[in-house]
Amino acid sequence: METQNSRIITYPSVVEKQSDHTVVLIDAIDEDIERIGLFLAVCQKNFDVYLYQGETGDLEWLNHIGQSADTYLINEVSQVRISPDSIRYGIGQEYPNPLKYFEQIEQQVVDNTVETLL
C-alpha cells in the first residue's frame, strides 16, 4: 500500500512538489477547507493544496506557488483574478464547491486503475 502524501499548505510556506496534483485554493471558507482535509486523508491520489486568502495580499507568494500549480480553484465571491484557466466554484458554477473538483480528479485515478486491471 502506498503512503498518503497529501497535504494542505498555508501562507507563507512553500514546499517542494511531491504530489501528483497541486491546487491553489483561493478564498475558501472554513467548511470547505475542513471537507477537503477529510477527503485528503482517505483519497488515493496525492495532492498539495495551497490555501490563499485574498486579504493576505502577497501576490509574490501567490505567483511563486502558482508556478507549480496544476489548477487554481477560486471561490466565486473572491476578488482575486488569475489566468483564464482558473476555475471558479460556487452557486451556478460547474463545481458548486471545491470538494467536487477533488472528487472528480480522484475518480479519474479510480477509473484508470480499473482500466489497468482489465
C-alpha positions as CSV (number, residue, x, y, z in Angstrom):
1,M,0.0,0.0,0.0
2,E,1.3,3.4,-0.9
3,T,1.9,6.1,1.7
4,Q,-0.5,9.0,1.7
5,N,1.4,12.2,1.0
6,S,-1.4,14.7,0.5
7,R,-1.0,18.0,2.4
8,I,-2.5,21.4,3.0
9,I,0.0,24.2,2.8
10,T,-0.7,27.6,4.3
11,Y,0.8,31.0,3.9
12,P,3.8,31.8,3.9
13,S,5.1,28.2,3.4
14,V,6.4,26.8,0.2
15,V,7.2,23.1,-0.2
16,E,8.9,21.0,-2.8
17,K,6.4,19.4,-5.1
18,Q,5.9,15.8,-4.2
19,S,2.3,15.3,-5.2
20,D,0.5,14.1,-8.3
21,H,-1.6,17.3,-8.4
22,T,-1.1,20.7,-7.0
23,V,-4.1,23.0,-6.4
24,V,-4.1,26.7,-5.2
25,L,-7.4,27.1,-3.3
26,I,-8.3,30.8,-3.2
27,D,-10.6,32.4,-0.6
28,A,-12.1,29.1,0.5
29,I,-14.4,29.1,3.6
30,D,-13.5,27.1,6.7
31,E,-16.2,24.5,6.0
32,D,-14.7,23.8,2.5
33,I,-11.2,23.5,3.9
34,E,-12.4,21.1,6.5
35,R,-14.1,18.9,4.0
36,I,-11.1,18.9,1.7
37,G,-8.9,17.9,4.7
38,L,-11.1,14.9,5.5
39,F,-11.1,13.9,1.8
40,L,-7.3,14.2,1.6
41,A,-7.0,11.8,4.5
42,V,-8.6,9.0,2.5
43,C,-8.1,9.7,-1.2
44,Q,-5.8,7.6,-3.4
45,K,-4.2,10.5,-5.3
46,N,-1.7,12.7,-3.6
47,F,-2.5,16.4,-3.6
48,D,-0.6,19.5,-2.5
49,V,-3.3,22.1,-1.6
50,Y,-2.1,25.7,-1.1
51,L,-4.5,27.9,0.7
52,Y,-4.5,31.6,-0.2
53,Q,-6.7,34.3,1.3
54,G,-7.1,37.4,-0.8
55,E,-6.7,39.7,2.2
56,T,-3.2,38.3,2.6
57,G,-2.3,40.4,-0.4
58,D,1.0,38.7,-1.0
59,L,0.9,38.4,-4.8
60,E,4.5,37.5,-5.0
61,W,3.8,34.3,-2.9
62,L,0.8,33.6,-5.0
63,N,2.8,33.9,-8.2
64,H,5.6,31.7,-6.8
65,I,3.3,28.8,-5.6
66,G,1.3,29.1,-8.8
67,Q,4.3,28.2,-10.9
68,S,3.9,24.5,-9.8
69,A,0.1,24.5,-9.6
70,D,-2.0,22.3,-11.9
71,T,-5.1,24.3,-11.0
72,Y,-6.4,27.4,-9.4
73,L,-9.7,27.0,-7.6
74,I,-11.3,30.3,-6.8
75,N,-14.3,31.0,-4.7
76,E,-16.8,32.9,-6.9
77,V,-17.1,35.7,-4.3
78,S,-13.3,36.3,-4.4
79,Q,-11.9,39.5,-5.8
80,V,-8.8,37.6,-6.9
81,R,-8.4,37.4,-10.6
82,I,-6.0,34.9,-12.1
83,S,-5.4,33.3,-15.5
84,P,-8.4,32.4,-17.7
85,D,-7.5,28.8,-16.9
86,S,-8.5,29.2,-13.3
87,I,-11.7,27.5,-12.1
88,R,-14.4,29.5,-10.2
89,Y,-16.6,27.5,-7.9
90,G,-19.8,28.3,-6.1
91,I,-23.5,28.5,-6.8
92,G,-24.3,28.3,-10.5
93,Q,-20.7,27.2,-11.4
94,E,-19.6,23.8,-12.8
95,Y,-18.3,23.0,-9.3
96,P,-20.6,24.1,-6.5
97,N,-17.8,23.6,-4.0
98,P,-14.1,22.8,-4.3
99,L,-14.6,19.3,-3.0
100,K,-16.4,18.3,-6.2
101,Y,-13.2,19.2,-8.1
102,F,-11.1,16.9,-5.9
103,E,-13.6,14.1,-6.2
104,Q,-13.6,14.3,-10.0
105,I,-9.8,14.1,-10.1
106,E,-9.9,11.2,-7.7
107,Q,-12.5,9.4,-9.8
108,Q,-10.1,9.6,-12.8
109,V,-7.5,7.7,-10.7
110,V,-10.1,5.1,-9.8
111,D,-11.2,4.8,-13.5
112,N,-7.6,4.4,-14.7
113,T,-6.9,1.8,-12.0
114,V,-9.9,-0.3,-13.1
115,E,-8.8,0.1,-16.8
116,T,-5.4,-1.2,-16.0
117,L,-6.7,-4.2,-14.1
118,L,-9.0,-5.1,-17.1
